[in-house]
Amino acid sequence: MIRLKYPAQVFDMSERFNIFALGRTNIRILHFTWFAFFMTFLVWLGLGPMMPFIKESLGLTDQQAKVLLILNVAMTIPARIVVGMLVDKFGPRIMYMGILVLGGVISIAFAWSGNYEQLAILRFLSGFIGAGFVVGIRMIGEWFPARQTGIAQGIYGGWGNFGSAGAAMTLPFIAINVGDADGWRYAITLASIAAIAYGLLYYFIVSDTPKGSTYFKPKKTGAMEITSGGDLLLYILMNIPLYLALALLTWKLSPGNMGLIDQAAAYAIYAGLLAVYAIQIWKIWHINSHVLKKPVPEMHRYKFKQVAILDWAYLVTFGTELAVVSMLAMFYVSWFDIPKVTAALLAGIYPFINLVARPGGGWISDRIGRKRTLIIVFAGITASFLLLGFVHQDWPVWVVVGVTIVGGIFSKAGSGAVYAMVPLVQRRMTGQIAGMVGAFGNVGAVIFLTVNSLVDYDQFFLFIGIVAALVFFLILFCLDEPKGHMVETLPDGTVQVIEVS
């Protein structure tokens, strides 16, 4: 006989969400955690504003500098998958500490590298720190009830994302004023030491769950648990874009494009990706083949299509964010002949939107529903980028800037709405789900930036609008609104009921 357990009231359901209520433990956890995310982005994306200093100091070529920027994001795709599995197994407290400490040490080693080969290897390894985002998704999901998880996840993601802007505003100032030609080394080192110190502090000032709450872990690790035969096939197929994105990065570095690796190395990487994918399929089958022989009880099932749709949604929202912020200043300069400083300032509006738009998307999700919010934001993304697809050099600059900002608001709000739903799919696998969704965001950036390198700017915007339209219909007709409860099994066999609406 299955015993159902409704947990003791961990959350005071009468309390309104108040970001300034620092006397409440969960609000303090939120602030501690978004700042941990901020520190990961400060160290990880600090490479961009430091690149002019590094290039001048070491006499790097344009191609060498571009390779470092590509290597900086390559590791993040598989890292988010791996970190998602590890956080579900070991908990967010120790994982955030580990990422900040290890990432800080690697970043310091990068700062004091003696040759380009060392720079390249260490920058590639540094990409894993971008997976820190996944850790906080599980932490926030543990500390906030379903009706507040949207706004809490939005603040976590939006304010933590601002670490990239924090790097741009502080690291160049340090580099200019300290150490002459080695100023960039001191700037990166100081940021890395700060990350290490905060990682150690974070471990001692937070806990994985509220007192009296159970931290549910997957029964098996190495792949996500699936609960039906159809979902098993869909899961195998949904892993393909992750490997294709890494293959696309390899193609960009190959002799036919940037020529930064030889053909033999490119073929070796392609073969390695195929081998790893084959191993992944075997692991998925090993963990989940039992669902074909013995059906999973209905109360323990979840729909993997929910994860797949959120994957594609984040591919558009976060992928668009990364791609557009990378090309926007160049677009303003080349199409409208705006001075570089002015173009940079106008483009700088785009990342600042995150401070409000992403929390706003989460808050709206809490108020009117997850699916309805995603429908609205994807309608906005589609309309904005389809309009930009018809942009012409004769258009007034203020109109183009305005439409770009509107598109940015919808895409960033969409990122908040996606992660308002992620913790409500299956609690014990929140880290793995967040990791897969997050990895698809990086896949989107690779795809969109590759398209940007092959076509004109108007066609780039049009491509984003078309992809967004396809995902809009996917959300409209296939996504289910989280309702009722999910269940998880306690160590003693008792089934605990968890509210998701």
Secondary structure, DSSP 8 states (H G I E B T S, - for coil): ---EE-----S-TT----TT-TTSHHHHHHHHHHHHHHHHHHHHTTHHHHHHHHHHHHT--HHHHHHHHHHHHHTHHHHHHHHHHHHHHH-HHHHHHHHHHHHHHHHHHHHT-SSHHHHHHHHHHHGGGGGHHHHHHHHHHHHS-GGGHHHHHHHHHHHHHTHHHHHHHHHHHHHHHSSGGGHHHHHHHHHHHHHHHHHHHHHHH--SS-TT------SS-SS----SHHHHHHHHHHTHHHHHHHHHHHHHHSTTTT--S-HHHHHHHHHHHHHHHHHHHHHHHHHHGGGGTS---GGG---HHHHHHHHHHHHHHHHHHHHHHHHHHHHHHHHH---HHHHHHHHHHHHHTHHHHHHHHHHHHHHH-HHHHHHHHHHHHHHHHHHHTT--TTS-HHHHHHHHHHHHHHHHHHHHHHHHHGGGT-GGGHHHHHHHHHHHHHHHHHHHHHHHHHS-HHHHHHHHHHHHHHHHHHHHHH-----SEEEEE-TTS-EEEEE--
